[in-house]
Amino acid sequence: MKRKGILLLLMLTITLLLTSCWSKKELTDLAIVAAMGVDKTEKGQYILTLQIINPGNVAGGIQGGGGGTQSPPITIYSASGDNIVEASRRASSRISRRLYYAHTNLVVVGEKLAREEGVSVLMDAFDRDPEFRATSSLVIANGSTAADLVKTLTPVDKIPANKVLKTLEFTQRKWGENVKVSLQDVMQGLESSGGSTLVSGFRLVGNHKEARRLENLQESAPEATLRASGIAMLKQGKLVDWLYGKTARGTVWTLDKIQGTDINIDWGGKKEAIAYQTVRQKTQVAAHIKHGQPSISVHTRVEGDIGDMEVPVDITNPTVITKIEQALKKEIKEELMEAIKHGQKEKADVFGFGEVIHRTRPNTWKNIESQWSNVYFPKLNVEVTVEAYVRRAGLRNKSFLSGVKEK
């Protein structure tokens, strides 16, 4: 009987503890922040630009029609302060709800701030806040302020932050000249042996004033849009250069972050006559030490399909396929070597070569670590080897032009 009484008392105590609601958050009291832009004034203060979701407008689209009042899916609030926390607190005087950062998926840093001060000083505030997620994506405004990007209204995707995130995801998957990185990725890169990392850039194309107007969304061809533009090369947290085109793709490829792309090769005297679509690829990096000097070998293997031929080519002939594969190997190797040489010129080991040596040759790394960025990396011998294979040719073997020429 005594045992039953103790058990009953224990159950009642547990029930009382579990029914409390100490951390409740009413939705009507929250201002959900979808994106945050960070810039700096001439006086040295930080400016936060907050993209806050209007839930009713997102659910029902842009309200209006029939003489009604139109309302955008987001509202923008800005505040300044000597640091990120102060600016965030000051914003509360402009908003009737509590700022809620748990759904902030995007952080935008202005180019001027990234160049002059860097992103490292911002990371502590983001990483220290238990509500802010380290998995949030980071981009750098290319050629503009972060505020201009955050304030831009976008068609198709009602919430502009989602437009940026989806664009990064799909362009990395299909083209390979951009890479989606999180705050956590950037922090790990800056804490790595080389202290360098990559962040994708986004550009506002068009008039920044038109980008904030609802009328911009009512055009079939908007006056202003957001576009993924280049990859920012960060060294010691500061923006040192922008990578574009083949240099950007070669960098992403060396990092084994390429998911899909298109390689064009010359054929029959015509420039970029054959388009090759990658299906799967794998890049491996290894470190070697010879006579106390480090070297790196980069090996990439790629398989893909023929996507387009603008000249008559008989790809049923194995010899022709072999020649195409050789041309692909040459083109891919040139891209990777161009990207590596550019990184060495800037003395920014964004490829993680130092980490590979640190991991596989720790004793050697102890001797060269202090001089890695300025002495060893710029003169590092890097050998690139490529395997390229054509697996399929789509729904036809002979080029359509072959039949036309025969007539």
MILUMZA-231058 format. One record per residue (C-alpha): residue in one letter; x, y, z. Coordinates in Angstrom, 2 decimals, padded with zeros to 5 digits. Each point is the difference from the previous one (the first is absolute). Layout:
REM residues N
+------+---------+---------+---------+
: rest :      px :      py :      pz :
+------+---------+---------+---------+
:    A :       X :       Y :       Z :
...
+------+---------+---------+---------+
***
This chain:
REM residues 407
+------+---------+---------+---------+
: rest :      px :      py :      pz :
+------+---------+---------+---------+
:    M :  000.00 :  000.00 :  000.00 :
:    K :  002.84 :  002.35 :  000.88 :
:    R :  001.69 : -000.74 : -003.33 :
:    K : -003.20 :  000.90 : -001.90 :
:    G : -000.22 :  003.30 :  001.87 :
:    I :  003.58 :  000.93 : -000.94 :
:    L : -000.65 : -000.92 : -003.65 :
:    L : -003.18 :  002.10 : -000.08 :
:    L :  001.79 :  002.97 :  001.54 :
:    L :  002.82 : -000.31 : -002.56 :
:    M : -002.47 : -000.09 : -002.89 :
:    L : -001.81 :  003.09 :  001.27 :
:    T :  003.29 :  001.88 :  000.35 :
:    I :  001.09 : -000.89 : -003.55 :
:    T : -003.42 :  001.02 : -001.35 :
:    L :  000.24 :  003.41 :  001.63 :
:    L :  003.48 :  000.57 : -001.44 :
:    L : -000.98 : -001.01 : -003.53 :
:    T : -003.06 :  002.24 : -000.28 :
:    S :  001.90 :  003.28 :  000.30 :
:    C :  000.35 :  002.32 : -003.03 :
:    W :  003.01 :  002.06 :  001.03 :
:    S :  001.30 :  000.70 : -003.52 :
:    K : -003.20 :  000.61 : -001.93 :
:    K :  000.11 :  002.40 : -002.95 :
:    E : -003.25 :  001.30 : -001.43 :
:    L :  000.12 :  000.37 : -003.78 :
:    T : -001.78 :  003.33 :  000.23 :
:    D :  002.90 :  001.31 :  002.08 :
:    L :  002.78 : -001.07 : -002.40 :
:    A :  001.60 :  001.80 : -002.94 :
:    I :  001.49 : -002.86 : -002.05 :
:    V :  003.28 :  001.11 : -001.61 :
:    A :  000.63 : -001.75 : -003.33 :
:    A :  003.23 :  001.80 : -000.91 :
:    M :  002.47 :  002.41 :  001.56 :
:    G :  002.26 :  002.47 : -001.79 :
:    V :  003.08 :  001.47 :  001.67 :
:    D :  001.75 :  003.20 : -001.14 :
:    K :  002.13 :  002.64 :  001.68 :
:    T : -000.35 :  003.77 :  000.01 :
:    E :  002.72 :  002.57 : -000.53 :
:    K : -000.08 :  000.62 :  003.77 :
:    G :  000.84 : -003.63 :  000.69 :
:    Q : -003.42 : -001.22 :  001.14 :
:    Y : -001.63 : -003.19 : -001.22 :
:    I : -003.31 :  000.24 : -001.86 :
:    L : -002.32 : -003.00 :  000.18 :
:    T : -002.65 : -000.33 : -002.69 :
:    L : -002.62 : -002.55 :  001.01 :
:    Q : -002.31 : -001.75 : -002.45 :
:    I : -003.10 : -000.85 :  002.02 :
:    I : -002.75 : -002.28 : -001.32 :
:    N : -003.60 :  001.21 : -000.19 :
:    P : -001.71 : -003.38 :  000.57 :
:    G : -003.42 :  000.99 : -001.29 :
:    N :  001.37 :  001.44 : -003.22 :
:    V :  002.21 : -003.01 : -000.67 :
:    A : -002.91 : -002.41 :  000.46 :
:    G : -002.35 :  001.98 : -002.21 :
:    G :  002.46 :  001.53 : -002.44 :
:    I :  000.26 :  003.74 : -000.58 :
:    Q : -003.28 :  001.38 :  001.23 :
:    G : -001.94 :  002.43 : -002.10 :
:    G : -002.05 :  000.29 : -003.16 :
:    G : -003.34 :  001.65 : -000.34 :
:    G :  001.23 :  003.17 :  001.67 :
:    G :  001.40 : -001.82 :  003.05 :
:    T :  003.24 :  000.89 :  001.70 :
:    Q :  003.00 : -001.95 : -001.22 :
:    S :  002.40 : -001.39 :  002.57 :
:    P :  003.39 : -001.67 : -000.61 :
:    P :  000.86 : -003.43 :  001.45 :
:    I :  002.83 :  001.54 :  002.05 :
:    T :  000.68 :  003.13 :  002.01 :
:    I :  003.46 :  001.55 :  000.41 :
:    Y :  001.31 :  001.50 :  003.23 :
:    S :  003.44 :  001.49 :  000.57 :
:    A :  001.95 :  000.98 :  003.10 :
:    S :  003.60 :  000.94 :  000.79 :
:    G :  002.33 : -000.58 :  002.94 :
:    D :  003.61 : -000.37 :  001.06 :
:    N : -000.35 : -003.77 : -000.31 :
:    I : -002.46 : -002.57 : -001.35 :
:    V : -001.74 : -000.56 :  003.34 :
:    E : -000.54 :  003.71 :  000.62 :
:    A : -001.41 :  000.53 : -003.50 :
:    S : -002.37 : -002.95 :  000.47 :
:    R : -001.20 :  001.37 :  003.35 :
:    R : -000.49 :  003.47 : -001.45 :
:    A : -002.23 : -001.46 : -002.70 :
:    S : -002.55 : -000.87 :  002.70 :
:    S : -000.94 :  003.69 :  000.21 :
:    R : -001.29 : -000.21 : -003.59 :
:    I : -001.80 : -003.34 :  000.15 :
:    S : -003.09 : -000.88 :  002.00 :
:    R :  001.09 : -003.63 :  000.36 :
:    R :  002.97 : -001.95 :  001.31 :
:    L :  002.66 : -000.71 : -002.61 :
:    Y :  000.19 : -003.75 : -000.56 :
:    Y :  003.18 : -001.27 : -001.69 :
:    A : -000.61 : -003.76 :  000.08 :
:    H : -001.24 :  000.09 : -003.61 :
:    T :  002.72 :  002.32 : -001.33 :
:    N :  001.40 : -002.05 : -002.88 :
:    L :  002.06 :  002.71 : -001.68 :
:    V :  002.65 :  002.52 :  001.09 :
:    V :  001.20 :  002.58 : -002.53 :
:    V :  003.21 :  001.98 :  000.53 :
:    G :  000.66 :  003.18 : -001.99 :
:    E :  003.05 : -000.02 : -002.28 :
:    K :  001.56 :  003.07 :  001.60 :
:    L : -000.22 : -001.53 :  003.48 :
:    A :  001.38 : -003.32 : -001.28 :
:    R :  003.00 :  001.73 : -001.61 :
:    E :  000.91 :  002.48 :  002.71 :
:    E : -000.81 : -001.81 :  003.23 :
:    G : -000.84 : -003.56 : -000.99 :
:    V : -002.62 : -002.44 :  001.18 :
:    S :  001.94 : -001.45 :  002.96 :
:    V : -001.15 :  002.75 :  002.38 :
:    L : -003.62 : -000.93 : -000.68 :
:    M :  000.30 : -003.70 :  000.70 :
:    D :  000.17 :  000.16 :  003.79 :
:    A : -003.41 :  001.65 :  000.33 :
:    F : -001.62 : -002.52 : -002.35 :
:    D :  001.67 : -003.02 :  001.58 :
:    R : -000.66 :  001.12 :  003.58 :
:    D : -003.76 :  000.54 : -000.40 :
:    P : -001.82 : -003.28 :  000.81 :
:    E : -002.94 :  001.02 : -002.18 :
:    F :  002.07 :  000.75 : -003.12 :
:    R :  000.81 : -003.06 : -002.10 :
:    A :  003.54 : -000.71 : -001.13 :
:    T : -001.47 : -001.73 : -003.07 :
:    S : -001.25 :  003.34 : -001.37 :
:    S :  001.51 :  000.80 : -003.41 :
:    L :  002.41 :  002.88 : -000.47 :
:    V :  000.37 :  002.07 : -003.18 :
:    I :  001.87 :  003.21 : -000.83 :
:    A : -001.67 :  002.81 : -001.92 :
:    N :  001.97 :  000.40 : -003.21 :
:    G :  000.28 :  003.66 : -000.96 :
:    S : -002.61 :  001.29 :  002.44 :
:    T : -000.99 :  000.20 :  003.64 :
:    A : -001.65 : -002.85 :  001.85 :
:    A : -003.01 :  002.26 :  000.56 :
:    D : -000.65 :  000.24 : -003.74 :
:    L : -000.17 : -003.78 : -000.31 :
:    V : -002.16 : -000.56 :  003.07 :
:    K : -002.51 :  002.68 : -001.08 :
:    T : -000.50 : -001.46 : -003.50 :
:    L : -003.38 : -001.56 : -000.74 :
:    T :  000.17 : -003.08 : -002.21 :
:    P : -002.51 : -001.64 : -002.36 :
:    V : -000.87 : -003.73 :  000.17 :
:    D :  001.44 : -000.40 :  003.50 :
:    K : -002.05 :  002.24 :  002.27 :
:    I :  002.66 :  000.13 :  002.71 :
:    P :  003.21 :  001.48 : -001.49 :
:    A :  002.21 : -002.02 :  002.38 :
:    N : -001.38 : -003.20 : -001.52 :
:    K :  000.80 :  001.32 : -003.48 :
:    V :  003.66 :  000.40 :  000.94 :
:    L :  000.26 : -003.40 :  001.69 :
:    K : -001.71 : -001.90 : -002.82 :
:    T :  002.08 :  001.76 : -002.64 :
:    L :  003.21 : -000.99 :  001.77 :
:    E : -001.18 : -003.58 :  000.34 :
:    F : -001.00 : -000.45 : -003.64 :
:    T :  002.89 :  001.91 : -001.57 :
:    Q :  002.45 : -002.16 :  001.98 :
:    R : -001.84 : -003.09 : -001.15 :
:    K : -000.20 :  000.98 : -003.68 :
:    W :  002.82 :  002.44 : -000.77 :
:    G :  002.70 : -000.18 :  002.68 :
:    E :  001.23 :  003.62 :  000.13 :
:    N : -001.54 :  000.61 :  003.43 :
:    V :  000.00 : -001.84 :  003.29 :
:    K : -002.50 :  000.12 :  002.83 :
:    V :  001.76 :  000.42 :  003.35 :
:    S : -001.31 :  000.36 :  003.55 :
:    L :  001.30 :  002.12 :  002.86 :
:    Q :  001.46 : -003.18 :  001.45 :
:    D :  001.89 : -000.74 : -003.25 :
:    V :  001.46 :  003.51 : -000.02 :
:    M :  001.09 : -000.23 :  003.64 :
:    Q :  001.69 : -003.33 : -000.63 :
:    G :  001.76 :  001.40 : -003.07 :
:    L :  001.28 :  003.05 :  001.87 :
:    E :  001.24 : -002.21 :  002.85 :
:    S :  001.76 : -002.41 : -002.39 :
:    S :  003.74 : -000.15 : -000.62 :
:    G : -000.08 :  002.45 : -002.91 :
:    G : -002.61 :  002.31 :  001.51 :
:    S : -001.70 :  000.40 : -003.40 :
:    T : -003.45 : -000.93 : -001.25 :
:    L : -002.61 :  000.69 : -002.69 :
:    V : -003.40 :  001.71 :  000.14 :
:    S : -002.40 :  000.42 : -002.91 :
:    G : -000.89 :  003.46 : -001.21 :
:    F : -003.40 :  001.40 : -000.97 :
:    R : -000.60 :  003.05 : -002.14 :
:    L : -002.93 :  002.34 : -000.40 :
:    V : -000.55 :  000.47 : -003.73 :
:    G : -001.95 :  003.14 : -000.86 :
:    N : -001.18 :  003.05 :  001.88 :
:    H :  000.16 : -000.55 :  003.77 :
:    K : -002.90 :  002.41 :  000.51 :
:    E : -002.24 : -001.95 : -002.37 :
:    A :  000.98 : -003.24 :  001.74 :
:    R : -001.95 :  001.04 :  003.12 :
:    R : -003.23 :  000.91 : -001.80 :
:    L : -002.98 : -002.34 : -000.39 :
:    E : -000.37 :  001.21 : -003.58 :
:    N :  003.28 : -001.77 : -000.76 :
:    L : -001.68 : -003.35 :  000.66 :
:    Q : -002.91 :  000.79 : -002.29 :
:    E :  002.24 :  000.11 : -003.07 :
:    S :  000.66 : -003.09 : -002.12 :
:    A :  003.62 :  001.17 : -000.19 :
:    P :  000.75 :  001.68 :  003.37 :
:    E :  002.12 :  003.15 : -000.05 :
:    A :  002.21 : -001.36 :  002.79 :
:    T :  000.89 : -003.55 :  001.00 :
:    L :  002.45 : -001.93 :  002.15 :
:    R :  002.64 : -002.20 : -001.61 :
:    A :  002.75 : -002.29 :  001.25 :
:    S :  003.26 :  001.71 : -000.97 :
:    G :  003.46 : -001.36 :  000.66 :
:    I :  001.72 : -001.53 :  003.00 :
:    A :  001.67 :  002.17 :  002.62 :
:    M :  003.48 : -001.11 :  001.03 :
:    L :  000.55 :  000.73 :  003.69 :
:    K :  003.41 :  000.13 :  001.64 :
:    Q :  000.22 :  000.55 :  003.75 :
:    G : -003.70 :  000.80 : -000.18 :
:    K :  000.35 :  002.84 : -002.54 :
:    L : -001.12 :  000.04 : -003.62 :
:    V :  003.11 :  000.05 : -002.20 :
:    D : -001.39 : -000.89 : -003.42 :
:    W : -003.01 : -001.16 : -002.02 :
:    L :  000.11 : -003.20 : -002.05 :
:    Y : -002.07 : -000.28 : -003.17 :
:    G : -000.51 : -002.40 : -002.88 :
:    K :  002.45 : -002.82 : -000.47 :
:    T :  002.17 :  001.13 :  002.91 :
:    A : -002.98 : -000.27 :  002.33 :
:    R : -001.03 : -003.38 : -001.39 :
:    G :  003.55 : -001.33 :  000.17 :
:    T :  000.17 :  001.00 :  003.66 :
:    V : -003.29 : -001.71 :  000.83 :
:    W :  001.13 : -003.07 : -001.97 :
:    T :  003.30 : -000.24 :  001.90 :
:    L : -001.98 :  000.12 :  003.27 :
:    D : -002.10 : -002.97 : -001.23 :
:    K : -003.15 :  002.08 :  000.36 :
:    I : -001.01 : -000.06 : -003.65 :
:    Q : -003.37 : -001.69 : -000.42 :
:    G : -000.62 :  000.54 : -003.68 :
:    T :  001.17 :  002.23 : -002.83 :
:    D :  000.50 :  000.29 : -003.75 :
:    I :  003.38 : -000.16 : -001.76 :
:    N :  000.34 :  001.31 : -003.56 :
:    I :  002.82 : -001.11 : -002.28 :
:    D :  001.15 :  001.08 : -003.46 :
:    W : -000.50 : -002.38 : -002.92 :
:    G :  000.48 :  000.12 : -003.73 :
:    G :  001.29 :  003.55 :  000.04 :
:    K : -003.07 :  001.30 :  001.86 :
:    K :  000.27 :  001.53 :  003.46 :
:    E : -001.90 : -001.77 :  002.79 :
:    A : -001.69 : -002.29 : -002.49 :
:    I : -000.74 : -002.92 :  002.35 :
:    A : -001.77 :  000.34 :  003.36 :
:    Y :  000.77 : -002.62 :  002.65 :
:    Q : -002.29 : -000.32 :  003.03 :
:    T :  001.54 : -001.48 :  003.13 :
:    V : -001.98 : -002.67 :  001.83 :
:    R :  002.37 : -000.99 :  002.79 :
:    Q :  003.43 :  001.18 :  001.06 :
:    K :  002.42 : -000.57 :  002.82 :
:    T :  003.13 :  001.95 :  000.94 :
:    Q :  002.68 : -001.32 :  002.34 :
:    V :  002.90 :  001.97 :  001.45 :
:    A :  003.16 : -001.57 :  001.43 :
:    A :  003.13 :  001.45 :  001.61 :
:    H :  003.57 : -001.12 : -000.69 :
:    I :  003.32 :  000.91 :  001.59 :
:    K :  003.26 : -000.23 : -001.96 :
:    H :  003.31 :  001.26 :  001.40 :
:    G : -001.92 :  001.90 :  002.66 :
:    Q : -002.10 :  001.87 : -002.59 :
:    P : -003.78 : -000.54 : -000.14 :
:    S : -001.92 : -000.56 : -003.21 :
:    I : -003.64 : -000.70 : -000.83 :
:    S : -001.62 : -002.32 : -002.52 :
:    V : -003.58 :  000.65 : -001.11 :
:    H : -001.81 : -002.78 : -001.83 :
:    T : -003.49 :  000.42 : -001.40 :
:    R : -002.18 : -002.56 : -001.75 :
:    V : -003.06 :  001.08 : -001.95 :
:    E : -002.70 : -001.82 : -001.95 :
:    G : -002.61 :  001.68 : -002.16 :
:    D : -002.13 :  000.15 : -003.13 :
:    I :  000.11 :  001.80 : -003.32 :
:    G : -002.55 :  002.81 :  000.23 :
:    D :  000.43 :  001.83 : -003.30 :
:    M :  002.07 : -000.19 : -003.19 :
:    E :  000.12 :  002.96 : -002.37 :
:    V :  002.14 : -001.79 : -002.59 :
:    P : -000.46 : -003.39 : -001.73 :
:    V :  001.68 : -002.59 :  002.23 :
:    D : -000.26 : -003.78 : -000.19 :
:    I :  000.10 : -000.98 :  003.64 :
:    T : -000.67 : -003.65 : -000.84 :
:    N :  003.71 : -000.13 : -000.84 :
:    P :  002.01 : -000.94 :  003.15 :
:    T :  002.98 :  002.01 : -001.27 :
:    V : -002.13 :  003.15 : -000.11 :
:    I : -001.22 : -000.61 :  003.56 :
:    T :  003.61 : -000.39 :  001.16 :
:    K :  000.94 :  003.32 : -001.62 :
:    I : -002.96 :  001.72 :  001.66 :
:    E :  001.06 : -001.40 :  003.38 :
:    Q :  003.56 :  001.22 : -000.54 :
:    A : -001.27 :  003.49 : -000.83 :
:    L : -002.16 : -000.03 :  003.15 :
:    K :  002.97 : -001.02 :  002.15 :
:    K :  002.03 :  002.90 : -001.36 :
:    E : -002.79 :  002.54 :  000.55 :
:    I : -000.75 : -001.12 :  003.57 :
:    K :  003.69 : -000.11 :  000.94 :
:    E :  000.51 :  003.54 : -001.29 :
:    E : -002.92 :  001.26 :  002.11 :
:    L :  001.31 : -001.64 :  003.16 :
:    M :  003.56 :  001.23 : -000.56 :
:    E : -001.23 :  003.55 : -000.72 :
:    A : -001.98 :  000.01 :  003.25 :
:    I :  002.93 : -001.35 :  002.05 :
:    K :  002.45 :  002.52 : -001.47 :
:    H : -002.41 :  002.82 :  000.76 :
:    G : -000.26 : -001.13 :  003.62 :
:    Q :  003.80 : -000.19 :  000.26 :
:    K :  000.30 :  003.51 : -001.45 :
:    E : -002.31 :  001.34 :  002.72 :
:    K :  001.75 : -002.15 :  002.64 :
:    A : -003.41 : -001.32 :  001.03 :
:    D : -000.22 : -003.76 :  000.54 :
:    V : -003.75 : -000.31 : -000.59 :
:    F :  000.56 : -003.56 : -001.23 :
:    G :  000.94 : -001.38 :  003.40 :
:    F :  003.40 : -001.30 : -001.15 :
:    G :  001.48 :  000.99 :  003.36 :
:    E : -002.64 : -002.04 :  001.80 :
:    V :  000.88 : -003.05 : -002.13 :
:    I :  003.68 :  000.31 :  000.96 :
:    H : -000.93 :  000.63 :  003.63 :
:    R : -002.18 : -003.11 :  000.07 :
:    T :  002.29 : -002.41 : -001.86 :
:    R :  003.48 :  001.40 :  000.79 :
:    P : -000.31 :  001.55 :  003.47 :
:    N :  003.74 :  000.03 :  000.73 :
:    T :  000.80 :  001.86 : -003.22 :
:    W : -002.84 :  002.40 :  000.64 :
:    K :  001.48 :  001.08 :  003.32 :
:    N :  003.10 :  001.22 : -001.81 :
:    I : -001.76 :  001.90 : -002.79 :
:    E : -003.22 :  001.22 :  001.65 :
:    S :  001.26 :  003.49 :  000.89 :
:    Q :  001.17 :  000.63 : -003.57 :
:    W : -002.70 : -001.90 : -001.88 :
:    S : -002.05 :  002.90 : -001.38 :
:    N :  002.88 :  002.30 : -000.97 :
:    V :  002.81 : -002.39 : -000.95 :
:    Y : -001.05 : -003.58 : -000.68 :
:    F : -003.50 :  000.28 : -001.47 :
:    P :  000.79 :  002.64 : -002.69 :
:    K :  002.81 : -002.23 : -001.38 :
:    L : -001.67 : -003.35 :  000.69 :
:    N :  000.38 : -002.59 : -002.74 :
:    V : -003.49 : -001.24 : -000.91 :
:    E : -000.49 : -002.86 : -002.47 :
:    V : -003.46 : -000.34 : -001.53 :
:    T : -001.17 : -003.18 : -001.75 :
:    V : -003.41 : -000.45 : -001.60 :
:    E : -002.03 : -002.99 : -001.17 :
:    A : -002.98 :  000.86 : -002.22 :
:    Y : -002.48 : -002.47 : -001.50 :
:    V : -002.92 :  000.35 : -002.40 :
:    R : -002.71 : -002.42 :  001.09 :
:    R : -003.09 :  000.91 : -002.04 :
:    A : -001.04 :  002.10 : -002.99 :
:    G : -003.66 :  000.71 :  000.69 :
:    L : -002.72 : -001.12 : -002.44 :
:    R :  002.19 :  000.06 : -003.12 :
:    N :  003.51 : -001.09 : -000.95 :
:    K :  000.79 :  001.93 : -003.19 :
:    S : -000.29 :  003.76 :  000.10 :
:    F : -003.20 :  001.42 : -001.49 :
:    L :  002.25 :  002.09 : -002.23 :
:    S :  001.44 : -003.18 : -001.52 :
:    G : -003.34 : -000.77 : -001.69 :
:    V : -000.34 :  003.59 : -001.18 :
:    K :  003.50 :  000.02 : -001.51 :
:    E : -000.60 : -003.30 : -001.82 :
:    K : -002.91 :  001.51 : -001.93 :
+------+---------+---------+---------+
***
